[in-house]
Amino acid sequence: MKQQATFDDANLILRLYEIRREERLRAARRWFSQNCGPTTLAEYRAMCIPGSDADEFARMVISYYEMVASFVTQGILNAELYFAAGGELGLVYSRIEPILAELRAATGHPGMYKNLETVGLQYGAYLEMQAPGNWDGFKKRTRSMIVAK
């Protein structure tokens, strides 16, 4: 049975939105949506050289959405209300999905970004319930946002 969303869920979503508006995170999100879409770990590492702004931005965005996803997986935030409010977590997950297995193997951390993966897949299922093919279409649309090099 679906859990009813609460005013606390709505307030948490509003607070998370406020945090997203912080200047540095906003710049990181802009960079991520326009630039980050690696298909291999080598491509990711070439793009996000340790100590670079790109590395900081990628880690900032991915870890922010890992934190948000942990609220969903722990039952603190209603998933359906969160999904209805926006899809940026889905964008972030879809961008790291191609390199996730490689990243986990390289770092020896099999649970790395597990919350983001779990909720990203749930978001994909949410989109598919709305219309078959919606998740693939979403991923194609978000990939089209990447600025050509």
ZIKAUR-V502881 format. One record per backbone hydrogen bond with DSSP energy under -0.5 kcal/mol. CO is the residue of the C=O (numbers start at 0). NH is the residue of the N-H. E is the energy in kcal/mol with one decimal. If there is no record, write none. Layout:
co = {CO/CO}
nh = {NH/NH}
e = {E/E}
This chain:
co = {5/6/7/8/9/10/11/12/13/14/15/16/17/18/21/22/23/24/25/26/27/28/29/30/30/31/33/34/39/40/41/42/43/46/48/51/52/53/54/55/56/57/58/59/60/61/62/63/64/65/66/67/67/68/69/70/70/71/77/78/79/80/81/82/86/87/88/89/90/91/92/93/95/95/96/98/99/100/101/102/103/103/107/108/110/112/113/114/115/116/117/118/119/120/121/122/123/124/125/126/130/132/133/134/135/136/137/138/139/141/142}
nh = {9/10/11/12/13/14/15/16/17/18/19/20/20/21/25/26/27/28/29/30/31/32/33/34/35/35/146/36/43/44/45/46/47/48/51/55/56/57/58/59/60/61/62/63/64/65/66/67/68/69/70/70/71/72/73/75/76/74/81/82/83/84/85/85/90/91/92/93/94/95/96/97/98/99/99/102/103/104/105/106/107/108/109/111/113/116/117/118/119/120/121/122/123/124/125/126/127/128/129/130/133/136/137/138/139/140/141/142/143/144/145}
e = {-1.9/-2.8/-2.4/-2.4/-2.3/-2.3/-2.8/-2.1/-2.1/-2.2/-1.9/-0.9/-1.0/-1.9/-2.9/-2.1/-2.3/-2.8/-2.3/-2.6/-2.9/-2.7/-1.8/-2.1/-0.5/-1.8/-3.4/-0.8/-2.0/-2.9/-2.0/-1.7/-2.9/-0.6/-2.6/-2.3/-3.3/-2.7/-2.5/-2.6/-2.5/-2.7/-2.4/-1.9/-2.3/-1.9/-2.1/-2.3/-2.4/-1.7/-1.2/-0.7/-1.2/-2.8/-1.8/-2.3/-1.6/-1.6/-2.1/-3.0/-2.2/-1.4/-0.7/-0.8/-1.8/-2.5/-2.7/-2.6/-1.7/-1.5/-2.2/-0.5/-1.3/-1.0/-0.8/-2.9/-2.6/-2.2/-2.6/-2.0/-1.3/-1.3/-0.6/-1.8/-2.0/-2.2/-2.8/-2.7/-2.5/-2.5/-1.8/-2.6/-2.1/-2.2/-2.4/-2.4/-2.2/-2.0/-1.0/-1.7/-2.2/-2.3/-2.6/-2.4/-2.3/-2.6/-2.6/-2.0/-1.6/-0.9/-1.6}
